[in-house]
Amino acid sequence: MLPLVSTLFHDVVPVTDTVVMPVIGLVLVTVAAIVNVVALWAGRQRSTMNMVATTLTVTATLFFAFFVIGEGLGGA
């Protein structure tokens, strides 16, 4: 979704071509992972779908965090 937004709005909103877009994506995926973990443990929502969603979002959050932090440190 974020590459599509960057492609469509790079002339209108120049912030889409900066480091802000990956950070926005990281924040959104992190919020989804936190909501899933809270629902799984605190809310006791033990459905298979919620467990799969939690696994996917936590894994994606770790991947995107390493990706965004690596780009930031690398100067990309």
Beta strands, then each sheet from edge to edge (+ up, - down):
end
